Amino acid sequence: MELDLRLVRYFVAVADELHFGRAAAQLYVSQPALSRQIRKLEDQLGETLLVRDSRHVTLTARGQQFLQDARRLLDLAESMTQRTAQPGVSTAHVFELSTSRMVADAFTRAEPDIPLREHAMDSITQLNALLHGRLDVAILRVTPRMLLAHPSGWRHRLLRLEPLVLIESGTDAGDLHDGRPAGAPVASLRERPLHVFADPPDSGTYSAHGQYVTALEERLGLQMQWLGTPGAFSLCVAHVQRGPVDVRYLEFLSYAEKYAEVGMRMSWPQEIQPYYPWSLAWRTDDVAAATTRLVEVALGVADDHAWLAGAEDPERAPAWMPEDDPAWREVLPRSR
């Protein structure tokens, strides 16, 4: 019998999460498809690996043994397919958000002789690529699940607390100075229906951003309209322009200037000020000079732009992040 490594990876993801929905989101497949693939693996082996009911997933004795063997098999397969180390350093971007772009631009200016390889990945994919040597530095949201699943082998440091703001269609966008809205008004998160560009929990592409949005819904006691992730900012703009005028969109401050350029208004949230935590991450065993330099440049950019100071702004609503977010350990105590 020949084992399909893809099925083995699927099994390990479910065994790590003990939850089909979360594992499906990590793997970017639908939950029914993941369940079918696990059944296929069990049929091939002729043994049951997982016991499922409506609320729980547990490993059988055979499943626990298979998990140990599966990890060794995947580690071996990974080592066999490792590419020869390339010169320079690699990092990744989450869509068209500005944090990693500003870091990359600053690095190429500071170190023009060090090649910088750039990729596009969401936070979960970035961490997997980092741990398997396909990225040198990740710029991502660190989640409690990441720390639980991967307690060692990597380090992380908070880079930016990016405010989330409210966007609506309009013709009076106001002024933006140095990337920060000047004199933007305050608006309620509850006053109008709230839409967000994010993939919902049952989409199969539920991400670290989606987990954040879920926690925010619970904090506010409301349900947003999840619009999926178009993949390009221009598509988000087109959707807002075509959308109803009596709704607001929850967006990153990174996008505020771009929305303003096409006549859309921005407001600061009234009840609480959500901050999205971006962190640097790198492998603990990576002592390459290029990696160290990229981390140094990124932290310098954060200092230059006061990326961690905004949460202490007395003119904004109280800072909010999910209660269990690891970023809280790296910021000064404040009212939540």
N, C-alpha and C positions, 0 to 999 in steps of 0.2 A: 504494500500500500504506500502511495506517495502522499505525503502531507502537503497541503496547500498552505504556504506561509501566511498568506492573507487571512485565512481562517484562524490560524494560530494567533496572529496579532489581534484579531477581533476577540478571541477568547480571553487573552490577557487583559485587554481593555475592560471587558465586562468583569473579570475577576478582580481587577484593581478597584473599580467603582462599585461593584456589587449593585449595579443599577443600570438597566438597559438604556434608559433615556439619556443619562449622562454619558455612558459609553458611546452611544450613537452620535451624540453631539461632538465628542472628541474625535471620532472617526469620520465625521461628515457623511454619514449614511442615515437613512431613516430607521426608526426603531423596529418596524416590522421586518425590514430587510436584514437588520442585524440579527434578529431572532431566528430568521430562516437560515442564516449562515451558521449560527451556533448549532442549530439542529442538524445541519448538514455535516458539521464536524463530528458531532456525537454519533451520527449514523455511520460515518466512516470508521470511527473507532469501535463502534459496537458497544459503547458504554455511556452512561449518563455522567456529565461533568458538572452540571448545575441543577439545583433544585429551585424552581420558581413558583411563587404564588402571586397574588394580586398586590402584595406589599413588599415582599422580600425576595432577595436572590442570595443563595448560599452555595458554597462549593461542596460537592460530595468528596469522600475520601479519595476517589480516583481523580477528581478534579483538582484537589490539592497537590497530588503527586504530579499530575500532568502540568500544572502551573509551573512547578520548579523546572521540569524538563523544557517547557515552552520558553521560559526566560533564557535558559542556556542556549537553546536553538536559535532564538532571535539575536542574541548577542553574537553568536558565531556567524550567523548570516550577515549581520551588520559589519563585523570585522572583515569578512571576505569581500565586501563590496565597497569598503572605504576607498575613496579616491586619494591619489597622491596629493600631499599638501600643496596648496597653491600659494604663491607669494601674496602678501598683503593681508587684509582683514575683511571679514564679511559681516554685514548687519542686515536688518530687515525693516520694512515700513508696514504700518497698518493703514491700508487704503491711502488716502491723500492727506492725512492729518500732518500737522506741521512739526510735531516734536522731533521725530526721527529725521525729517528732512533738514531741519535747522542744524541738528547734530552732524549729519552727513556733510552738509555744505561747509560747516566750520572745520571739520576734520580735513577735507580736501584742500581747504585754504591753508591750514596749519601744516599739513604733511603732504605736499603735492607729489612726493616721490613714493608714497606708500599706496599701492592700488587698493581701492575700496570697492568691494563687490556688494551690490545691493539687491535685495529680494523683496517681494510682497507676501506677507504672511500675517494671519491673525495671531493673537497672543498664544493660544494653545499650541498651534503649529510651530511657532517660534521656539517655544520651550523644548518641544520634541527635537527640533532641528539642532538646537544648541547642545542638548545632552548627547546627541549622536554625532556631533562634530561637523555638522553642515552649516552652522553659524558660529561666529566667534563672540559676537555681542548681540543680545536681544534687547529690544525696547518694547516693553509689553506691560500688560496689567498682571501682576502676581496675585493669584487667588489662593484661598486656604486649601482648595483641592490640590493645587500644584504642589504645595509644601507637604501635604500629607502623602501624595503619591511619590514625590521625589524629595525625600528629606535630606539628601546629601548630593554632592557632586557639582553643586553650583552655588554661586553667591548672587545676591541682588541688593540694589540700593535705590531708594526712591529718588526719582529724577524730577518729576513735575506733578503738581496737582492742578489739573486743567479744569476750569469751571465749565459746567454745562449751562447753556443759556436757552432762552426761548426765542424762536424765530416765527415771523408771520409775514404774509404778503403785504406789500404796501409800497408807497412811492416816496416816503420820507424816511430814509434810512439813517439820517444824521451823520455826524462826523466820526471817523475812526482815526485815532492817533497812535502811531507806533504799534499797530496791531491790537490796541485796547480800545473798546468803545468809549467815546467821550460823552458823558451825560446821558447814557442810555437809561430809559425808564425802568421801573419795577413792575412786574406783573405777577398775578397769582398762578400757581401751578394747577389750581383747581377751577379757575374761572371759566375756561373753555375746554373742549375736548383736546386731549394731548396726544400727538402722534410722535412716533419715534422710528427711525430707520434701524431696525434690529431684527434678527431672526428669532422667532419665538421658541419656547422649549420643545415643542413637538415637531419642529421643522427638520430635524436631522443635522442642522448646521448651527445649533445653539452654541454660543461662544462665551468667552469671558465677559464680553460687553453685554450679552444677553443676561448673564447671571447678575450683573450689576443692575440692569434695568428691572429685573424681577424684584430685587431687594428694594429698589426705589419705589416700585409700585406698592409693596407691602408697607413701607414707611409712610407713604402718602395716603394709603387706603383707597386707591383708585386703580383702574385698569386703563392702560394706554392702548392706542391702536398701533399694533406692530406692523410695520410696512415692509419687512424684509430688508435685505442689504443689497442695494442695486449694484454695488461694486465700483461705481464711478460717481464722483461728486456731481458731475453735470446732469446725471439722471436724477439725483436728489433735487437739484434746482428745478428741473423740468417738472417734477412731481409737485413741488410746492407751488410753482407758478400756475399749474392746472388745478390745484386743489381748492377746497372751499375756503372762504375768507374768515370763517368763524371758528377756526381751529388754530392751535399753536403747535410748533414742532420743537422737540427737545434736541438740542444739537451741541456739539463741541464748540468752544470758543475759537478753535482753529479755523472753523468754517465761517465765523461771523463776518469777517471782512469780505469773503467771497460772496456771501449772501447780500451784503450791503451793496456790492457793485452792481447787482441787478435789481436794486430797489426794494429789498426786504428789510423789515424792521427787526431789531433785536431788543430784548428786555432781560433784565436780571430777575431771577426767581425771587418771589416775595417770602415764602414760608421758610424754606431752607435753601442753602446754596450747595447743590451737589458738586463734588469734585471727583474727577476721574483720575486715579493714580497711575502714572506711568513710571516704570522702574527700568533701570539698567540691570542686565543679568549676564553673567559670564561663568565659564567653568572654573572650578577651584584649581584644577591642575593645569590651566592655561597660563603659562608664564611668558608667552610671546610678547616682545616689546611692542608690536603693532597693536595687540589687544589692549595692553596697558595704556598705550597712548590714546586709543579711541575712548576708553573709559575716562581718562583725564580730561580730554577735550569736551566730552558730553557733560561732565560735572561743571566744567568752566562755563559752558553755555547756560546751564541751569542757574549758576550764580549771576551771570551777566543779565539775565532776563528775570531774575527774582521769581523763578518758577515755584518755589516753595513758600513764598511769603504771602501770596494772595489770600490764603485761608485765614489769615489774621486780620484782614481788612474789616474795620469796624463798620464800614458803610454797607457791607453786604449782610445777607441773612446768615444765621449760624451755619457753619460748615457741616456737610454731611458726606459720609461714605458708609457702605455697609458695616454694621457693627463688628463683624468678624474680619474685616479687611486687614491684611497684614500691614498696610501703609500706616495705620494708626500708631504702630509701635515706633515709627520713624518721624512723627511730627510732634510738636509741642502739645501738651494737654490743652484742650479747649472744649467749650460747650458744644455738644452734639445734639 
